[in-house]
Amino acid sequence: MKPFIGITSSYSDERTLQTSYDNINAITQAGGVPVVLPNVPTTDAINATIEKLDGILVTGGGDIDPSLFNEEPLPHLGRLHPQRDQFEVGLLKEAMTRNLPILALCRGCQILNIAAGGDMYQDIYSQITKPLLQHTQRAPRSFPFHTIHVTEESLLKKITGKSKYRVNSFHHQAVRRLAEGFHISALSDDGIIEAFESSKHSFVLAVQWHPESMTTAGDIPSRKLFSTFINACQNH
C-alpha cells in the first residue's frame, strides 16, 4: 500500500486553509498519498491524526511565535499564525515520540527545531551582524539560487550524493541553536544552517529551502529527497 503522508497547512486568513500544489505533487510523484492536515491543536485530534499517518511533511509559510522559545517579538517579525504553531509543535512532538518519518521544509525546519527544544532567529538580517546572502530570492520559485555545502557522512549527502549544490531560498528567519539530538547537514556560504537531521530517529530531516518547488521543475536531488522520504514511510 502507498503510505499516507500528512501535509501541514497554512491559512491566508482565519477561514481559508491552504497548501501549495507543489507539496501535493511532490508527494504523489514520489509514490505517497497526500493528506492535508487542518490546524486543530487539541491532544485528542493530534493523536487521532498521527494514528492514520505513515509520515509527515512539514511545509513552509509565515513567521513563528517567538514566545515558543522564550523571546519577545522583534521589529522585523512578520505575521503570526498561533493556532498553526500550536498544532505543529504538538504534532511534531508526538511524531518524534513515535519515531514517525518527518521531512520538514523552510518554516517547517524551524518549527521542528523549536518543537524539539531549539531556537531560531526572528530575522537574520537584523540579528546577524556579518554580511549575509540574499535568502529571499528575486527569481522564479524553482530556480536554484545559492550554494549549500553538505556535511560528509550526513543523511542528506547519502540521499543526494552531492557535497555542494544550489537550492532555492525564501526566508528571513532561520534556525539558530539546534535542539539536542539534531546535527547540521548543510550550511550556506554565510554560515546559515540550511539543513539538519536527527541522530535519534530513523528519518527526521529538515531543509531550509523548498525542494517541493524544485522537484516539480525536475531537480534530481530534490526528487531523491522525496523518494527517500516516501521509502522511509513505507518501511516505518
C-alpha positions in Angstrom: 0.0 0.0 0.0 1.1 3.6 -0.7 1.9 5.5 2.5 -0.3 8.2 3.8 1.6 11.5 4.2 0.2 14.3 6.4 0.9 17.7 4.9 0.7 20.6 7.3 -1.3 23.6 6.1 -1.3 27.4 6.4 -4.0 29.9 6.0 -4.2 33.3 4.3 -6.9 34.5 6.7 -8.7 32.9 9.7 -11.1 31.0 7.4 -9.1 29.7 4.5 -7.0 26.5 4.7 -4.2 26.3 2.1 -1.1 24.5 0.9 0.8 24.7 -2.3 0.1 22.1 -5.0 3.9 21.7 -5.2 3.7 19.9 -1.8 0.9 17.6 -3.1 2.6 16.9 -6.4 6.0 16.2 -4.8 4.4 13.6 -2.5 2.3 11.9 -5.3 5.2 11.8 -7.7 7.3 10.1 -5.1 4.6 7.4 -4.5 2.8 8.8 -1.4 -0.8 9.7 -0.8 -1.1 13.3 0.4 -3.4 14.2 3.3 -3.7 17.9 4.0 -4.0 18.5 7.8 -6.1 21.2 9.4 -4.6 23.1 12.4 -6.6 21.5 15.3 -4.2 21.8 18.2 -6.0 19.5 20.7 -4.3 16.4 22.1 -7.1 14.1 21.0 -7.1 15.4 17.4 -3.3 15.2 17.2 -3.2 11.6 18.5 -6.1 10.5 16.2 -4.3 12.2 13.2 -1.0 10.5 14.0 -2.6 7.1 14.1 -3.7 7.4 10.5 -0.4 8.6 9.0 2.8 7.0 7.8 4.8 10.2 7.7 4.6 14.0 7.9 5.6 16.7 5.5 6.0 20.0 7.4 5.6 22.8 4.9 6.6 26.4 4.6 4.6 29.5 5.5 4.6 32.6 7.7 6.6 33.5 10.8 6.7 31.7 14.1 5.7 33.0 17.5 8.9 33.8 19.5 7.2 33.1 22.8 7.7 29.4 21.9 11.4 29.9 22.5 11.0 32.4 25.3 11.7 35.7 23.3 9.7 38.9 22.9 8.8 40.0 19.3 11.4 42.0 17.4 10.6 44.8 14.9 11.0 42.7 11.8 8.9 39.8 12.9 6.2 39.1 10.3 2.6 37.9 10.6 2.0 35.0 13.0 -0.5 32.1 13.0 -0.5 30.9 16.6 -3.0 28.1 16.0 -0.8 26.6 13.3 2.3 26.9 15.6 0.5 25.1 18.5 -0.8 22.3 16.2 2.6 21.7 14.6 4.5 21.7 17.8 2.1 19.2 19.3 2.1 17.1 16.1 5.8 17.0 15.8 6.5 16.2 19.5 4.1 13.2 19.2 5.5 12.2 15.8 9.1 12.1 17.2 7.9 10.2 20.2 6.5 7.5 17.9 9.6 7.7 15.5 7.3 8.6 12.6 9.3 9.8 9.5 9.4 13.6 9.1 10.5 15.8 6.2 10.4 19.5 7.1 10.7 22.4 4.6 11.7 26.0 5.2 9.4 27.2 8.0 8.9 23.5 8.8 12.6 23.1 9.7 12.3 26.0 12.1 9.2 24.8 13.9 10.6 21.2 14.1 13.7 22.5 15.8 11.6 24.5 18.3 9.3 21.5 19.0 12.5 19.6 19.9 13.8 22.4 22.2 15.9 24.5 19.9 15.5 28.2 18.9 15.8 30.5 15.9 16.5 33.9 14.5 13.3 36.0 14.2 15.1 38.0 11.5 18.5 37.0 10.3 19.2 40.5 8.7 18.7 42.4 11.9 20.1 39.8 14.3 23.3 38.7 12.5 25.9 41.4 12.1 28.1 39.9 9.4 27.2 40.3 5.7 24.6 37.8 4.6 23.5 36.3 1.2 20.1 37.2 -0.2 17.9 34.5 1.3 14.6 35.7 -0.2 15.3 35.3 -3.8 14.0 37.6 -6.5 13.9 34.8 -9.1 11.5 32.1 -10.2 10.5 29.8 -7.4 12.1 26.7 -8.8 15.4 28.5 -9.7 18.5 27.1 -7.8 19.6 30.4 -6.3 22.5 29.9 -3.8 25.0 27.2 -2.9 24.9 24.9 0.1 27.7 22.8 1.5 26.6 19.3 2.6 28.1 17.6 5.6 30.1 14.4 4.8 28.5 11.2 6.2 25.1 13.0 6.6 21.8 11.5 5.5 21.5 14.4 3.1 24.8 13.5 1.5 23.8 9.9 1.2 20.5 10.8 -0.4 21.7 13.4 -2.9 25.3 12.1 -3.5 26.5 15.7 -3.5 28.8 17.7 -1.3 27.8 21.0 -2.8 24.8 22.1 -4.9 22.4 25.0 -5.4 19.0 25.5 -3.8 16.2 28.0 -3.9 15.6 30.3 -0.9 12.6 32.2 0.5 13.1 33.0 4.2 14.2 35.7 6.6 14.0 33.5 9.7 16.4 30.7 10.3 17.5 28.0 12.8 20.0 29.3 15.5 20.6 26.8 18.3 19.9 23.2 17.3 17.9 21.0 19.7 19.7 18.1 21.4 19.9 15.1 19.1 20.0 17.2 15.9 23.1 17.9 13.9 23.9 20.1 10.9 23.6 18.5 7.4 24.3 21.6 5.3 25.4 25.3 5.5 25.2 28.2 3.1 28.4 30.3 2.4 27.4 32.8 5.1 27.0 30.1 7.8 23.2 29.9 7.9 22.0 26.4 8.8 20.5 25.1 5.6 19.7 21.5 6.7 19.8 19.3 9.8 18.8 15.8 10.7 18.2 13.7 13.8 20.6 11.1 15.2 17.8 9.7 17.4 15.2 8.8 14.8 15.0 6.6 11.8 14.2 9.5 9.4 13.9 13.1 10.6 15.4 15.5 8.0 14.8 19.3 7.7 15.9 21.7 4.9 15.7 25.5 4.8 14.8 25.6 1.1 11.8 24.5 -0.9 12.6 21.2 -2.7 8.9 20.7 -3.5 9.1 23.5 -6.0 12.4 22.3 -7.4 11.0 18.8 -7.7 8.2 19.9 -10.0 10.9 21.5 -12.2 12.8 18.2 -12.4 15.6 18.8 -10.0 17.2 15.4 -9.3 18.5 15.9 -5.7 15.0 17.2 -4.7 13.3 14.2 -6.3 15.7 11.9 -4.5 14.9 13.6 -1.2 11.2 13.0 -1.6 11.6 9.4 -2.9 13.8 8.5 0.1 11.3 10.1 2.5 8.4 8.1 1.0 10.5 4.9 1.1 11.2 5.5 4.8 7.4 6.0 5.4 6.6 2.7 3.6 9.1 0.9 5.8 8.1 2.5 9.1 
